[in-house]
Amino acid sequence: MRTPENNDLIAFANEAVSADSTSRHDHWRILIVDDEPEVHDATRFALKDLLILGKPLDITSAYTAEEARACLEQNEKFACILLDVVMETPDAGLLLVGFIRNTLKEDTTRIILRTGQPGYAPEIAVIEKYDINDYKSKDELTRNHLITALTSSIRSFQQIKTIKANKTGLAMIIDGAPNLFRERAVGSFAKGVLLQLCSLLQIENNGFLCCHEDTDTHTIKVLAAFGSYSLLHGETINAYEHTELNKEIMHVLNTKQHLFSDHHVMLYMQSPHSDTLIVRVETTRLLTEIDLHLLELFSVSISVGFDNARLFEKMEELAYIDTLTKLPNRTGLIFQLEKQIQTQSSFTLLLADIDTFQTVNDGLGYQIGDLTLTAMAQHLKTLFGPTCLLGRISADTFCIDIPSTDKKLIAEKLEELEASLEHSFSIQGYEIPLSLTIGIATFPQHGKNAATLLQNASIALKYAKKKHRAGYSEFGHEFEQELQQRLHMAAELRHCVERNELHLMYQAQICLKTKKILGAEALVRWTHQGITIPPNDFISTAESSGYIVKMGYWILEEACRQQVQWKTELNYESAIAVNVSIRQLKDPQFLNRTDQILAKTGINPNSLELEITESMMMEDSNALHAVLNDIRKRGIQVALDDFGTGYSSLSYLQQLPIDRLKIDQSFISKITQSSQDSAITALMISIGELLNLKVIAEGVETYEQQEELIKLGCCEAQGYLYSKPVSKTEFKELLVLMNK
C-alpha cells in the first residue's frame, strides 16, 4: 500500500458547512473492511482529525467479511464503507456488497471498493450491479484521492438520506391526512394531529395542542394533551396557573413564528378562517433541516384540516342542536336515542308539551315566548340532571330520556316535576304559570327504534291532552287497538264519497248586535253501516291517509251548492264557511278545482269563506301564503280557526293573508269564570281590531258568555246558545225564523 501524500488535507477540512449542521449530528460513521491491519492503520492516519461537511469521522474496523456482516446486522448504519474486494475468499468483498444491498436492503450507505489486485473485477459492471460510489486499486488512493472519494460518498449519503427522509415524512403526512380530514370533531382531530406529529418526529407522545379562541381576552384552550400534559386537556392556559407556558405561547402568538429549543418544539398555525393553533411537543434532540421542512408542510395540512373539523362541528350543531335552547333538536335526539338503543339498555321516554305556551306567545310576544322556552329547558335540565338526555323536538315540546323503566322511579320523577311547576316562572317582570302534559313510552316495550318510540310517546301525549290535561298517559295496549281501528277506518274512508256516505250539517254564525244569522259553517258527517261517526273520530285519519283531499272537494262543492239553493229559495245572501286542510292546500290542483266548483255551482265568491287552522300556517308557510293570496284575489274570504291554540305571534299574524279570526272555544268556555281567560279573550279581540280583522267567538253556550263577549267588543259568535249543527232543511227554517 502506498504511503499517502500530505497535500490538500487542510483544504478539505475547510470545506465544512455551518456550525448549525455540526450541532445537529455528532459525526459520520465510517466502516473499514480489510484483512490487512496496515491498511486500517494507514487509513485512520490519513483521516485523523478530518472534518467532512462540518463533522468529524467515527471509524469502525472489520478484518473479515464475516466480521463486517455481524457488525452490519446489529442495525448500525454507516455513511460509507471502505471495502476490500479480496479477503478470506477472492469474492468476499463482492459477496458482502450483495449482502448489504440485497439481504439487508440497505441502499443509503455508500460503498468504496478497494483492491490490491487491479483489474480483478470489471469496473463498470461492478458499479452498476452493486450501486457503489467508487472502485479503486489501493495504490491509487493517496490521501488526497481518499478524502476526495470519501467526501463525495458522504455527500451522496447525506443527499440520499435527505431524499428518503423527505419521502418517508411526506408519505406519513399524505397517508395520515385523509384520516385526520375524516375527523369531524375538533377534539378528535386535535388528538390525531398530536399522534401523527410525534410519529413524524419519532418522539414520545408528550405534548398538547391548544387554540387561541378570543383575541381580546387571550383565551387559550387545550384541545388535546398527552404524556406529562394530560391534565391540561380541556383546560385553559392562563398566566396565573401556567406562567411559563403562557409566556411561551404568548411569545409565539405575538411573533407568529415557530419556536425551537433543545427540549421542545412549539408550532404556530393559522387556519384559513383565523383560528390560531399552537402545538407543543417535547423532544430529546434538536431537529434537522429535514424535520423543519416536513413540519412546515405538516402545519399547512393541519391548518386546513382544523378548519374542516371546525366547519363540520358547526354544521353538525346546525343539524342536531336547537339554536334557541342549545338542546338536541328532533334529529339530534333521534341520533342519540339510536346510539342508546344499540347498547340494549332499557329507558323511558317522556314527551312533555307546555300547556299554556301559545297564550304566552300570543299575549306577551315571541320574545317572552322564547325566554319561556329557554327557562323551561334550563328547569328540566336542572331537575332531571346530567344522566337524562333532554331535547326540544318541536315548538313547545320537550323530550326527556330517563335511563330506567322502574315505574316507581318514573312516578317519583313525575311528582317531582309537577311539584316544581307549582310556582310561576318569573320572566322579565311577568309571572308566568306553566304546566306540562306528558306522554310516556318505554324501550323496548313500546318500540325497537327511536322513530317508533317517539311516535308512540306522541300518541300517548295526544291522549293525555284529551283526557289528562297537565297530567300524563303511558302508551299501552289500548293505543295499539286505537291504531288498528284507525287503519281499518282509513280503509273504509277510501270509498266514502262513491258510496254517498257523507253529508253536511250547518251551524249558524250570528251577529251579536242584531242576533241575526250572518252565515253558516259547513260541518261534515260520515254515516257508515248505519252509524253516524262524528268528525273528531275520522277527520284526523282522513288527513293522515290523504283521503281528505277527495273528501274536501266534495264538501266544498256541496256547501257552495247549498248556499246558492238557500239564496234562490229565500232571496237572502248568507255566507258559507268551509274548513280546508293542509293536504288540500298543498294539492297542485287546488286552485283549478276551486275555480271549477265556483263556476259549476254559481256561488258568489264573496259569500264563501275557507277556514284554516293556526298550526297549519307553521308548515311551509311561504307556499301556503301564496295559495291563500290567490284565493283572496278571487274574492273568497279566509278565516284563521282555533285562534290562540297555535304558535303565531302578532308580527306573524300581520303577514297572514286572512280576513277573520275565530277565537277557540277553550277560551270562551271559561270566559265568565276566569279573569285570565277573559283578559286573554279581550287581548285577542284587540288584536283583531288592530289588524283590521273580523273576530268571531266559537263555542258560545250561555247568555253570560254572550254578554261578556259583547262587553269585550266581540261582534260575531257561533255555538249551542244559537244552534247546534243542523241539517240543510233545519238551517233553512232557522234562517227564516231568526232573520225576519
C-alpha positions in Angstrom: 0.0 0.0 0.0 1.4 3.4 -1.0 2.1 6.0 1.7 -0.4 8.8 1.3 0.7 12.3 0.5 0.1 15.3 2.8 -1.1 17.8 0.2 -4.8 19.1 0.1 -5.7 17.7 3.5 -6.3 21.2 5.0 -8.3 22.3 2.0 -10.8 19.5 2.5 -11.1 20.2 6.2 -12.0 23.9 5.5 -14.9 22.7 3.3 -17.2 22.3 6.3 -20.7 23.7 6.3 -22.3 25.8 9.1 -21.8 25.2 12.7 -25.6 24.6 12.9 -25.1 21.4 10.9 -22.3 20.3 13.3 -24.6 20.8 16.3 -27.3 18.7 14.7 -25.2 15.5 14.2 -22.1 14.3 16.1 -20.2 12.5 13.3 -20.1 10.5 10.2 -19.8 6.8 10.8 -17.2 5.0 8.5 -16.6 1.2 8.3 -13.2 -0.1 7.1 -13.4 -3.7 5.9 -9.9 -5.1 5.0 -7.9 -8.2 6.0 -4.6 -6.2 6.2 -4.2 -4.4 9.6 -1.7 -2.0 7.9 -4.5 -0.7 5.7 -6.6 0.1 8.7 -3.8 2.0 10.4 -2.8 3.9 7.2 -6.5 4.9 6.6 -7.0 6.0 10.1 -3.8 8.1 10.0 -4.9 9.7 6.7 -8.3 10.6 8.1 -7.2 11.7 11.5 -8.9 14.9 12.8 -10.6 15.4 9.4 -13.9 17.3 9.1 -16.1 16.4 6.2 -19.1 18.6 5.6 -18.6 20.1 9.0 -18.5 16.9 11.1 -15.7 14.5 12.3 -15.4 10.9 11.4 -16.1 7.9 13.6 -14.2 4.9 12.2 -15.0 1.2 12.8 -12.8 -1.6 11.7 -13.7 -5.1 10.5 -11.0 -7.5 9.3 -13.1 -10.1 7.6 -16.4 -10.1 5.6 -18.0 -12.2 8.3 -17.0 -9.7 11.0 -18.4 -6.9 8.8 -21.6 -8.9 8.4 -22.0 -9.2 12.1 -21.4 -5.5 12.6 -24.0 -4.5 9.9 -26.6 -7.0 11.2 -26.6 -5.0 14.5 -28.5 -2.3 12.6 -25.6 0.1 12.8 -25.9 2.5 9.9 -22.7 3.7 8.2 -22.3 6.7 6.0 -19.6 5.0 4.0 -17.9 1.6 3.8 -14.2 1.3 2.6 -14.3 -2.3 1.4 -11.5 -4.6 0.2 -12.6 -6.8 -2.7 -10.4 -9.8 -1.9 -10.2 -11.1 1.7 -10.8 -14.6 3.0 -12.0 -15.5 -0.4 -11.4 -13.9 -3.8 -15.0 -12.6 -4.0 -15.6 -12.0 -0.2 -15.9 -8.2 -0.7 -18.4 -8.5 -3.6 -20.5 -11.1 -1.7 -20.6 -8.6 1.2 -21.8 -5.9 -1.1 -24.6 -8.3 -2.3 -25.5 -9.0 1.3 -25.7 -5.2 2.1 -27.8 -4.3 -0.9 -30.0 -7.4 -1.3 -30.3 -9.0 2.1 -30.2 -6.0 4.4 -31.9 -3.8 1.8 -29.5 -1.0 2.8 -29.4 1.4 -0.1 -28.4 4.6 1.8 -24.8 3.6 2.8 -22.2 4.5 0.2 -19.5 1.9 -0.7 -16.0 2.5 -2.0 -14.4 -0.7 -3.3 -10.6 -1.1 -2.8 -8.4 -3.8 -4.2 -4.7 -4.7 -4.2 -5.2 -6.6 -7.5 -6.2 -4.1 -10.2 -8.4 -5.4 -12.9 -9.7 -8.2 -10.7 -13.3 -7.3 -11.5 -14.8 -5.4 -14.4 -15.1 -1.9 -13.0 -18.3 -0.7 -14.8 -20.2 -4.0 -14.3 -19.5 -4.0 -10.5 -20.5 -0.3 -10.1 -23.8 -0.8 -12.0 -24.7 -4.0 -10.3 -24.0 -3.1 -6.7 -24.6 0.6 -6.5 -21.1 1.6 -5.3 -19.6 5.0 -5.4 -16.0 4.2 -6.4 -13.8 1.3 -7.4 -10.1 1.9 -7.0 -6.8 0.0 -6.5 -5.2 0.6 -3.2 -2.1 2.2 -4.7 -4.4 4.8 -6.4 -5.9 6.0 -3.1 -3.4 8.7 -2.0 -4.6 10.8 1.0 -5.9 13.5 -1.4 -7.8 10.9 -3.5 -9.1 9.1 -0.5 -10.5 12.2 1.1 -12.0 13.3 -2.3 -13.7 9.9 -2.7 -14.9 9.8 0.9 -16.3 13.4 0.7 -18.1 12.6 -2.5 -19.6 9.4 -0.9 -20.6 11.1 2.3 -22.3 13.9 0.3 -24.2 11.3 -1.7 -25.1 9.5 1.6 -26.4 12.8 3.0 -28.4 13.6 -0.1 -29.9 10.1 -0.3 -30.8 10.2 3.4 -32.4 13.6 3.0 -34.4 12.4 0.0 -35.5 9.2 1.8 -36.4 11.1 5.0 -38.4 13.6 3.0 -40.1 10.8 1.1 -40.9 9.0 4.3 -42.1 12.1 6.1 -44.3 13.2 3.1 -45.7 9.7 2.9 -46.7 9.9 6.6 -48.3 13.3 6.0 -50.1 12.1 2.9 -51.2 8.8 4.5 -52.2 10.5 7.7 -54.0 13.5 6.2 -57.1 11.5 4.9 -57.6 10.0 8.4 -57.3 13.4 10.0 -59.5 15.1 7.4 -62.2 12.5 8.1 -62.4 13.7 11.7 -65.5 15.8 12.2 -64.9 16.8 15.8 -62.3 19.3 16.8 -61.2 17.3 19.8 -60.6 14.0 18.0 -58.9 15.9 15.2 -56.5 17.6 17.7 -55.6 14.2 19.2 -54.9 12.8 15.7 -52.6 15.8 15.0 -50.6 15.2 18.1 -50.2 11.5 17.5 -49.2 12.0 13.9 -46.7 14.8 14.7 -45.0 12.7 17.4 -44.8 9.8 14.9 -43.4 12.0 12.2 -40.6 13.2 14.5 -40.2 9.7 16.0 -40.6 11.0 19.6 -42.8 10.0 22.5 -46.4 11.2 22.8 -45.8 14.1 25.1 -47.3 17.4 24.3 -50.5 19.4 23.7 -52.5 21.3 21.1 -54.2 24.5 22.0 -56.4 27.0 20.3 -56.4 30.8 20.7 -60.1 31.4 20.8 -60.5 35.0 21.8 -58.3 37.8 20.6 -59.5 40.2 23.3 -59.2 38.0 26.4 -56.4 35.8 25.1 -58.3 32.6 26.0 -56.1 29.7 25.2 -57.9 26.3 25.4 -56.2 23.0 25.3 -58.0 20.7 22.8 -55.8 17.6 23.2 -52.9 16.6 25.5 -50.7 13.6 26.1 -48.0 12.5 28.5 -47.0 14.9 31.2 -49.5 17.4 29.8 -52.6 15.1 30.0 -54.2 17.0 32.9 -54.4 20.1 30.7 -56.9 18.5 28.3 -60.0 20.8 28.1 -58.4 23.4 30.4 -57.4 27.0 29.6 -53.8 28.1 29.9 -53.5 31.3 31.9 -50.7 33.5 33.2 -51.6 32.7 36.8 -51.5 28.9 36.9 -49.2 28.2 33.9 -46.9 31.2 34.0 -44.0 29.8 31.8 -46.2 28.0 29.4 -48.4 31.1 29.0 -45.3 33.2 28.4 -44.0 31.0 25.6 -47.4 30.7 24.0 -47.9 34.5 24.0 -44.4 34.9 22.5 -45.4 32.5 19.6 -48.7 34.3 19.2 -47.1 37.7 19.0 -44.2 36.7 16.7 -46.3 34.3 14.7 -43.2 32.1 14.4 -42.4 28.6 15.4 -40.2 28.2 18.5 -37.5 25.6 18.7 -35.4 24.7 21.7 -33.1 21.9 23.0 -36.1 20.2 24.7 -39.3 21.1 22.9 -40.9 22.5 19.7 -43.8 24.9 19.5 -45.5 25.3 16.2 -47.6 28.3 15.2 -50.5 27.6 12.7 -53.2 29.9 11.4 -56.3 28.4 9.8 -58.0 29.9 6.8 -60.8 31.2 9.0 -58.4 32.8 11.6 -58.3 30.2 14.3 -54.8 30.2 15.8 -53.4 26.8 16.8 -50.2 26.1 18.8 -48.7 22.7 19.2 -46.1 21.9 21.8 -44.2 18.6 21.9 -41.2 17.6 24.0 -38.1 16.4 22.1 -34.9 14.7 23.2 -32.9 16.0 20.2 -32.6 19.1 18.1 -34.5 18.9 14.8 -32.8 18.5 11.5 -33.4 20.6 8.4 -35.5 17.7 7.1 -37.6 17.8 10.2 -38.2 21.5 9.8 -39.1 21.2 6.2 -41.6 18.4 7.0 -43.1 20.4 9.9 -43.8 23.3 7.5 -45.7 21.0 5.2 -47.4 19.4 8.1 -48.5 22.8 9.6 -50.2 23.8 6.3 -52.1 20.5 6.1 -53.2 20.7 9.7 -54.4 24.3 9.4 -56.8 23.4 6.6 -57.8 20.2 8.4 -58.6 22.0 11.6 -60.8 24.4 9.6 -62.7 21.5 8.1 -63.2 19.9 11.6 -64.5 23.3 12.9 -66.8 23.6 10.0 -68.1 20.1 10.4 -68.8 20.9 14.1 -70.7 24.0 13.2 -72.7 22.1 10.5 -73.4 19.3 13.0 -74.6 21.9 15.5 -77.0 23.4 13.0 -78.2 19.9 12.0 -78.5 18.5 15.5 -78.8 21.3 18.0 -81.8 23.6 18.7 -80.4 27.1 18.3 -82.7 28.6 20.9 -82.3 26.2 23.9 -78.9 24.6 22.8 -80.5 21.2 23.4 -80.6 18.5 20.8 -83.3 19.1 18.3 -85.5 16.2 16.9 -82.8 15.0 14.6 -80.1 15.2 17.2 -82.3 13.5 19.8 -83.1 10.6 17.4 -79.4 10.2 16.7 -78.6 10.0 20.4 -81.5 7.6 21.1 -80.4 5.2 18.3 -76.9 5.1 19.9 -78.5 4.3 23.3 -80.7 1.6 21.7 -77.6 -0.1 20.3 -76.5 -0.7 23.9 -79.8 -2.6 24.6 -80.2 -0.6 27.8 -83.9 0.0 28.7 -85.1 3.6 29.2 -88.2 5.7 29.5 -89.2 8.5 27.1 -91.2 11.4 28.3 -92.7 13.8 25.7 -93.7 17.0 27.6 -95.8 19.7 26.0 -96.2 23.2 27.6 -100.0 23.6 28.0 -100.3 27.4 28.1 -97.4 28.3 25.8 -99.5 29.7 23.0 -101.2 32.0 25.3 -97.8 33.4 26.5 -96.6 33.7 22.9 -99.7 35.5 21.7 -100.3 37.6 24.7 -96.8 38.7 25.6 -94.9 38.3 22.3 -92.5 35.8 20.8 -89.5 37.3 22.7 -91.1 36.4 26.0 -92.2 33.1 24.4 -88.5 32.3 23.5 -87.4 33.2 27.1 -90.1 31.0 28.4 -88.8 28.1 26.3 -85.2 28.6 27.4 -86.3 28.9 31.1 -88.2 25.6 30.8 -85.2 23.9 29.1 -83.0 25.0 32.0 -85.6 24.0 34.5 -85.9 20.5 33.1 -82.1 20.2 32.8 -81.7 21.1 36.4 -84.5 18.8 37.6 -83.5 15.7 35.7 -79.7 16.1 35.9 -76.9 15.1 33.5 -77.8 11.4 33.4 -81.0 12.1 31.5 -80.9 13.1 27.8 -83.0 16.2 27.1 -84.1 17.6 23.7 -86.6 20.1 22.2 -88.3 18.3 19.3 -90.9 20.9 18.3 -92.2 24.4 19.1 -93.1 23.8 22.8 -92.5 20.1 23.2 -89.5 18.7 25.1 -88.3 15.1 25.3 -86.7 13.6 28.4 -84.9 10.3 28.2 -84.6 8.7 31.6 -82.2 5.7 31.7 -84.6 3.5 33.7 -88.0 1.8 33.3 -88.6 1.5 37.1 -92.2 2.6 37.4 -91.7 3.8 41.0 -88.7 5.9 40.0 -90.6 7.4 37.0 -93.6 8.2 39.2 -91.4 9.9 41.7 -89.8 12.0 38.9 -93.2 13.0 37.5 -94.4 14.0 41.0 -91.2 16.0 41.5 -91.7 17.7 38.1 -95.4 18.5 38.9 -94.4 20.0 42.3 -91.6 22.1 40.7 -94.2 23.7 38.4 -96.5 24.9 41.2 -94.7 28.3 41.2 -94.8 30.6 38.3 -91.8 31.4 36.1 -90.6 35.0 36.6 -89.5 36.3 33.2 -88.8 40.0 32.6 -91.2 41.1 35.3 -94.0 38.7 34.2 -95.2 35.9 36.4 -96.0 33.1 34.0 -97.8 29.9 35.2 -96.8 26.9 33.3 -97.8 23.2 33.3 -96.8 20.2 31.2 -98.9 17.4 29.7 -96.8 14.3 29.2 -96.9 11.2 27.0 -94.7 8.2 28.0 -93.1 5.3 26.1 -90.5 2.8 27.1 -87.8 0.9 25.4 -88.0 -1.9 24.3 -91.7 -2.4 25.2 -93.1 0.4 23.1 -90.7 0.4 20.2 -87.4 -1.0 18.9 -86.2 2.2 17.3 -86.2 5.9 18.1 -88.8 6.9 15.5 -91.3 4.3 16.8 -90.7 5.3 20.4 -91.3 9.0 19.6 -94.4 8.2 17.6 -95.9 6.1 20.4 -94.9 8.7 23.0 -96.6 11.3 20.8 -99.8 9.2 20.6 -99.8 8.9 24.4 -99.3 12.7 24.6 -102.3 13.4 22.4 -104.4 11.1 24.5 -103.2 12.9 27.7 -104.1 16.2 26.1 -107.7 14.9 25.6 -108.1 13.1 28.9 -105.5 14.4 31.4 -104.5 18.0 30.7 -101.5 18.9 32.9 -101.2 15.1 33.6 -99.7 12.2 31.8 -100.5 9.0 29.9 -98.4 6.0 29.1 -98.6 4.3 25.8 -100.3 0.9 26.2 -102.4 -1.8 24.6 -105.4 0.5 24.2 -103.4 2.8 22.0 -102.4 -0.1 19.8 -106.0 -1.1 19.5 -106.8 2.5 18.5 -104.1 2.4 15.8 -105.7 -0.8 14.4 -109.1 0.9 14.4 -107.6 3.9 12.6 -106.1 1.7 9.9 -109.5 0.0 9.5 -111.2 3.4 9.4 -108.7 4.6 6.7 -109.6 1.6 4.5 -113.3 2.4 4.8 -112.9 6.1 4.3 -111.4 5.4 0.9 -114.8 4.8 -0.7 -117.0 7.2 1.4 -117.6 9.6 -1.5 -118.5 7.0 -4.1 -120.8 5.3 -1.6 -122.6 8.7 -0.8 -121.8 8.2 2.9 -121.0 11.9 3.6 -123.5 14.6 4.4 -123.2 18.1 5.8 -124.6 19.8 8.9 -124.7 23.6 9.3 -124.1 25.7 12.4 -125.2 29.3 12.5 -122.9 32.2 12.8 -124.7 35.3 14.2 -124.2 39.0 14.7 -124.1 39.7 18.4 -125.6 43.2 17.9 -128.7 42.2 15.8 -128.8 38.5 16.8 -129.4 37.7 13.1 -127.7 34.9 11.1 -124.8 36.1 9.0 -123.9 32.7 7.7 -123.1 29.1 8.5 -120.2 26.8 9.0 -120.5 23.6 7.0 -119.5 20.5 9.1 -119.1 17.1 7.6 -120.6 13.9 9.0 -119.9 10.3 7.9 -122.6 7.7 8.1 -121.1 4.2 7.8 -123.0 1.0 8.0 -125.9 2.9 9.5 -123.8 4.6 12.2 -123.1 8.4 12.1 -119.4 9.0 13.0 -118.5 12.4 14.4 -115.7 14.3 12.7 -113.3 14.1 15.6 -113.2 10.4 15.1 -112.4 10.3 11.4 -111.0 13.7 10.2 -107.5 13.1 11.5 -107.5 9.7 9.9 -108.6 11.2 6.6 -105.9 13.8 6.9 -103.1 11.3 7.6 -104.2 8.9 4.9 -104.6 11.6 2.3 -108.3 10.9 1.6 -109.1 14.3 3.0 -108.3 15.8 -0.4 -111.1 13.9 -2.2 -113.5 14.5 0.7 -112.6 18.1 0.8 -113.6 18.8 -2.8 -116.9 17.1 -2.2 -117.5 19.1 0.9 -116.7 22.4 -0.8 -118.9 21.7 -3.8 -121.8 20.5 -1.6 -121.6 23.6 0.7 -121.4 26.0 -2.3 -124.4 24.3 -4.0 -126.4 24.5 -0.8 -125.6 28.2 -0.2 -126.8 29.0 -3.8 -130.0 27.0 -3.2 -130.8 28.9 0.0 -130.2 32.2 -1.8 -132.5 31.2 -4.6 -135.3 30.0 -2.3 -135.1 32.7 0.3 -133.6 35.6 -1.7 -131.1 36.0 1.2 -127.3 36.1 0.8 -125.9 34.2 3.8 -122.2 33.3 3.9 -120.9 29.7 4.0 -117.7 28.7 5.7 -115.8 25.5 4.8 -112.8 24.0 6.6 -109.8 23.1 4.4 -106.8 21.0 5.4 -103.1 21.4 4.8 -103.3 18.4 2.4 -105.9 20.2 0.3 -104.0 23.5 0.1 -100.8 21.6 -0.9 -102.7 19.8 -3.7 -101.3 21.3 -7.0 -104.9 21.2 -8.4 -106.5 23.0 -5.5 -106.9 26.4 -7.2 -108.1 24.9 -10.5 -110.6 22.6 -8.7 -111.8 25.6 -6.6 -112.4 27.6 -9.8 -114.3 24.7 -11.3 -116.5 24.4 -8.2 -117.2 28.2 -8.3 -118.2 28.0 -11.9 -120.2 24.8 -11.5 -122.3 26.0 -8.5 -122.6 29.7 -9.5 -121.8 30.8 -5.9 -120.7 34.4 -5.4 -117.1 34.1 -4.2 -117.7 36.9 -1.7 -120.1 34.6 0.1 -117.6 31.8 0.5 -115.1 31.6 3.4 -112.3 29.0 3.8 -111.2 28.2 7.3 -107.6 27.2 8.1 -106.1 26.4 11.4 -103.3 28.3 13.1 -101.0 25.3 13.3 -101.3 24.7 9.5 -99.6 28.0 8.8 -96.4 27.0 10.6 -95.8 24.3 7.9 -94.3 25.5 4.7 -95.8 28.9 5.3 -94.4 30.7 2.2 -96.1 28.2 -0.2 -99.3 28.4 1.7 -99.2 32.2 1.8 -99.1 32.2 -2.0 -102.1 29.9 -2.3 -104.1 31.9 0.2 -103.3 35.1 -1.6 -104.6 33.6 -4.8 -107.8 32.5 -3.0 -108.4 36.1 -1.7 -107.8 37.5 -5.2 -110.9 35.5 -6.3 -113.0 37.3 -3.6 -113.1 34.4 -1.3 -112.6 35.2 2.5 -110.1 33.4 4.6 -110.6 32.7 8.4 -108.0 31.6 10.9 -109.7 28.9 13.0 -108.8 27.8 16.6 -107.0 31.1 17.2 -105.0 31.1 20.4 -104.0 27.4 20.3 -101.2 27.6 17.7 -97.8 29.2 17.6 -98.2 32.6 15.9 -97.1 36.0 17.1 -98.5 39.4 16.4 -95.9 40.1 13.8 -96.6 36.8 12.2 -100.4 37.5 12.1 -99.7 40.7 10.2 -98.2 38.7 7.4 -101.0 36.2 7.1 -103.4 36.6 4.2 -106.6 36.3 6.3 -109.8 38.2 6.9 -111.2 36.8 10.1 -110.1 35.3 13.5 -112.1 32.6 15.2 -111.4 32.5 18.9 -111.2 28.9 20.1 -114.0 27.7 22.4 -111.4 26.6 25.0 -111.1 30.3 26.0 -114.8 31.1 25.6 -115.9 28.2 27.9 -114.1 29.8 30.9 -114.6 33.5 30.0 -117.0 34.2 32.8 -115.2 32.0 35.4 -111.5 33.1 34.9 -110.3 36.6 34.8 -107.2 35.4 33.0 -109.3 33.8 30.2 -111.4 36.9 29.9 -108.3 39.0 29.7 -106.8 36.7 27.0 -110.0 36.8 25.0 -110.1 40.6 25.3 -106.5 40.7 24.0 -107.4 38.5 21.0 -110.3 40.8 20.1 -108.0 43.8 20.4 -105.5 42.0 18.1 -108.3 41.5 15.5 -109.2 45.2 15.7 -105.6 46.3 15.5 -105.1 44.2 12.3 -108.5 45.2 10.8 -109.8 41.6 11.0 -113.3 40.4 11.9 -113.4 38.3 15.1 -115.9 35.5 15.8 -116.1 33.6 19.0 -116.7 29.8 18.9 -118.5 27.6 21.4 -120.8 30.2 23.0 -123.2 28.2 25.2 -124.6 30.6 27.8 -126.1 34.1 27.9 -123.4 35.1 30.4 -120.7 34.2 27.9 -122.6 36.2 25.2 -122.9 39.3 27.4 -119.2 39.1 28.3 -118.3 38.9 24.7 -120.4 41.9 23.8 -118.8 43.8 26.7 -115.4 42.9 25.4 -116.3 44.2 21.9 -116.7 41.0 20.0 -119.1 41.3 17.0 -119.9 37.7 15.9 -120.4 34.3 17.5 -121.4 30.7 17.0 -122.3 28.0 19.4 -125.1 25.9 21.0 -126.7 29.0 22.5 -127.9 29.8 19.0 -128.0 26.5 17.3 -126.3 23.1 17.2 -125.2 21.8 13.8 -128.4 21.0 11.9 -129.5 19.6 8.6 -129.9 21.8 5.5 -133.7 21.8 5.9 -133.5 22.8 9.6 -131.0 25.5 8.8 -133.3 27.0 6.2 -136.0 27.1 8.8 -133.6 28.8 11.3 -132.7 31.4 8.6 -136.4 32.3 8.1 -137.0 32.4 11.9 -134.0 34.5 13.0 -133.8 36.8 10.0 -137.4 38.1 9.9 
